[in-house]
Every structure is written in structure tokens, then in C-alpha cells.
Amino acid sequence: MDDKRIVELFLARAESAISEVAKKYGRYCRYIALRLLGNDQDAEEVENDTYVKLWQSIPPNEPDPLKPYVGRIARNIALNRIEERSAQKRGEVALVIEELSECLSDPAGEELGESFALREALDSFLASLDEKTRIVFMQRYFYTCTVREIAVARGLKESAVTMLLFRARQKLREHLHKEGFEL
């Protein structure tokens, strides 16, 4: 079933919308959650919570395309779980946040992820990258893959991935500065 039809089912409050989105994007939700949480049971719970959040948010929202909307919800729920249990365990998520902290700051007290201008700037930055760099950047900073995992998946040396990410962060910092964000 196509995304538009699934959204129409949500808008019509048809319970089949949940089963359709589960068929189409269930594995995608679980993958995102598993990458962040590292636990099958938690990933399954995040997947189910994503369906609840979709039910609550459509309507009023009418996402087009649906896949990134579903992915963002799953990712936010997983990140909230990490924050809730944020015990002493730093893990890969903390490393990713630390790496990006030199590029990003909290603009004027706004929620970083909710700043529309920042999202626009990040979108234009990603569009400016070559495909290889964009994929590596997203694997590291969206899916929180380790440098080793990226190197193996892309057929690169770890040092090459590290350097590529370093240069991409420098470009991001420059891009955000040009866009008027204080660093």
C-alpha cells in the first residue's frame, strides 16, 4: 500500500492504518531503535510506541513522505528511552553527540531538534555533500553506527572514515556559521 493511502487510513481513523504501517515500516522502525538501544525487546517496544505516536499525530499532521516521519518518531522515542535510563553508560550515542557538539549549539534556548531554521540548514548542508560523505555522515550521526561498522560496510579503512567525518564536521561548522548560527 502506498504512503498516501496509509495516511488516508489514519485520517479516517481506520485501525488498519496501524497494520499497514507496520507491514511497510515495521522493520525500519525496529532497525533505528535497535541501532540506538542495542536491545531487541526495547526495539520492539519503540516500534509499538511509534505506532501509538503515529495514531496520535495523524491527524492533525499529514506527512508526505511518510517514511522519514515514521523514522523521526521512532528515533525520538528511542532517544527518549536512552535519556530516561541515561545511567553511567556513555555508549556510542554519547560519542556521536560529543562529536557534533563542536558544530551545534542550542540556539537562543530553543530545543535543538525543533528549530526549523536549523533543520533547513542541516538539510541544505546534507544536500551539498557528495553521496559517499552524506551516507557516511548519516550512518554515523543518524543511525549511530560505529566507525568500524561504517568502514566495513563501505569498504573503507577506519582512518579514512574518521578523516571523512572530521572534514564533514568542519564543513558543517562553516555552513552553520554562514547560516547565522552561533557556535
C-alpha positions as CSV (number, residue, x, y, z in Angstrom):
1,M,0.0,0.0,0.0
2,D,1.4,3.4,-0.8
3,D,2.1,6.1,1.8
4,K,-0.7,8.4,0.7
5,R,-3.3,5.6,1.2
6,I,-1.9,4.8,4.6
7,V,-2.1,8.4,5.7
8,E,-5.7,8.5,4.4
9,L,-6.4,5.5,6.7
10,F,-5.0,7.4,9.7
11,L,-7.1,10.4,8.8
12,A,-10.2,8.2,8.6
13,R,-9.2,6.8,12.0
14,A,-9.2,3.2,10.5
15,E,-7.4,0.8,12.7
16,S,-6.0,-0.9,9.6
17,A,-3.7,2.0,9.3
18,I,-1.5,0.6,12.1
19,S,-1.2,-2.8,10.5
20,E,-0.4,-1.3,7.1
21,V,2.3,1.0,8.5
22,A,3.6,-2.0,10.5
23,K,3.9,-4.1,7.3
24,K,5.6,-1.3,5.4
25,Y,7.8,0.3,8.0
26,G,8.0,-2.1,11.0
27,R,11.5,-3.4,10.2
28,Y,12.7,0.2,9.5
29,C,11.4,1.3,13.0
30,R,13.0,-1.7,14.7
31,Y,16.3,-1.1,12.9
32,I,16.5,2.5,14.0
33,A,15.6,1.6,17.6
34,L,18.0,-1.4,17.7
35,R,20.9,0.8,16.4
36,L,20.3,3.2,19.2
37,L,19.2,0.9,22.1
38,G,21.1,-2.3,21.2
39,N,18.3,-4.5,22.6
40,D,15.6,-6.4,20.7
41,Q,13.0,-6.1,23.4
42,D,13.5,-2.3,23.7
43,A,13.4,-2.0,19.9
44,E,10.1,-3.9,19.7
45,E,8.7,-1.6,22.4
46,V,9.9,1.5,20.5
47,E,8.3,0.1,17.3
48,N,4.9,-0.3,19.1
49,D,5.2,3.2,20.7
50,T,5.9,4.6,17.3
51,Y,2.5,3.3,16.1
52,V,0.8,4.9,19.1
53,K,2.5,8.2,18.4
54,L,1.6,8.0,14.7
55,W,-2.1,7.4,15.7
56,Q,-1.9,10.4,18.0
57,S,-0.2,12.7,15.5
58,I,-2.1,11.9,12.3
59,P,-4.3,13.9,12.2
60,P,-3.6,16.8,12.5
61,N,-0.3,16.1,10.6
62,E,-0.4,14.7,7.1
63,P,3.1,13.6,6.5
64,D,4.3,13.3,2.9
65,P,6.5,11.3,2.6
66,L,5.6,9.0,5.4
67,K,8.9,7.1,5.8
68,P,11.1,9.9,7.3
69,Y,8.2,10.9,9.5
70,V,8.0,7.4,10.9
71,G,11.8,7.2,11.2
72,R,11.9,10.5,13.1
73,I,9.3,9.4,15.6
74,A,11.0,6.0,16.2
75,R,14.3,7.8,16.6
76,N,12.9,10.3,19.1
77,I,11.2,7.6,21.1
78,A,14.5,5.6,21.2
79,L,16.5,8.7,22.2
80,N,14.0,9.5,25.0
81,R,14.5,5.9,26.3
82,I,18.2,6.5,26.3
83,E,17.7,9.7,28.2
84,E,15.4,8.1,30.7
85,R,17.9,5.4,31.6
86,S,20.9,7.7,31.0
87,A,22.8,6.0,33.7
88,Q,26.5,5.9,33.7
89,K,26.6,4.2,30.3
90,R,28.0,6.6,27.7
91,G,27.9,4.3,24.7
92,E,28.0,5.3,21.0
93,V,25.2,7.8,21.2
94,A,27.1,10.0,23.7
95,L,30.2,9.8,21.5
96,V,28.1,11.0,18.5
97,I,26.6,13.8,20.4
98,E,30.1,14.8,21.7
99,E,31.5,14.8,18.2
100,L,28.7,17.1,16.9
101,S,28.7,19.4,19.9
102,E,31.5,21.4,18.4
103,C,29.3,22.1,15.4
104,L,26.0,22.7,17.1
105,S,24.8,24.8,19.9
106,D,21.4,25.4,21.4
107,P,20.1,28.5,19.5
108,A,18.7,31.0,21.9
109,G,17.3,28.4,24.3
110,E,15.2,26.6,21.7
111,E,15.0,22.9,21.5
112,L,17.9,22.0,19.2
113,G,15.9,19.4,17.2
114,E,12.8,21.6,17.0
115,S,14.5,24.6,15.4
116,F,13.0,24.9,11.9
117,A,15.9,27.1,10.7
118,L,18.4,24.6,12.0
119,R,16.6,21.8,10.2
120,E,16.7,23.8,7.0
121,A,20.4,24.5,7.4
122,L,21.1,20.8,8.1
123,D,19.1,19.8,5.1
124,S,21.0,22.2,2.8
125,F,24.3,21.0,4.3
126,L,23.4,17.4,3.6
127,A,22.4,18.2,0.1
128,S,25.7,19.9,-0.5
129,L,27.7,16.7,0.4
130,D,28.8,14.1,-2.2
131,E,26.9,10.9,-1.9
132,K,29.7,8.9,-0.1
133,T,30.2,11.6,2.5
134,R,26.4,12.0,3.0
135,I,25.9,8.3,3.5
136,V,28.8,8.0,6.0
137,F,27.6,11.1,7.8
138,M,24.1,9.8,8.2
139,Q,25.3,6.3,9.2
140,R,27.3,7.9,12.0
141,Y,25.1,10.7,13.2
142,F,21.6,9.5,12.4
143,Y,21.9,5.7,12.8
144,T,24.8,5.9,15.3
145,C,27.0,3.3,13.6
146,T,30.5,2.9,14.9
147,V,33.4,4.0,12.8
148,R,34.3,0.3,12.4
149,E,30.8,-0.6,11.2
150,I,30.9,2.1,8.6
151,A,34.3,1.2,7.4
152,V,33.3,-2.4,6.9
153,A,30.0,-1.5,5.3
154,R,31.6,1.0,2.9
155,G,34.8,-0.9,2.2
156,L,37.0,1.8,3.7
157,K,39.7,1.9,6.3
158,E,38.7,3.2,9.7
159,S,41.2,6.1,9.5
160,A,39.6,7.1,6.2
161,V,36.1,7.1,7.8
162,T,37.4,9.1,10.7
163,M,39.0,11.7,8.4
164,L,35.9,11.9,6.2
165,L,33.8,12.5,9.3
166,F,36.2,15.1,10.7
167,R,36.1,17.0,7.4
168,A,32.4,16.8,7.2
169,R,32.0,18.2,10.7
170,Q,34.3,21.1,9.7
171,K,32.2,21.8,6.7
172,L,29.1,21.6,8.9
173,R,30.5,24.1,11.3
174,E,31.4,26.5,8.4
175,H,28.0,26.0,6.9
176,L,26.1,26.7,10.1
177,H,28.3,29.8,10.7
178,K,27.3,31.1,7.3
179,E,23.7,30.4,8.1
180,G,24.0,32.6,11.2
181,F,24.2,30.0,13.9
182,E,26.5,30.7,16.8
183,L,28.9,28.0,17.6
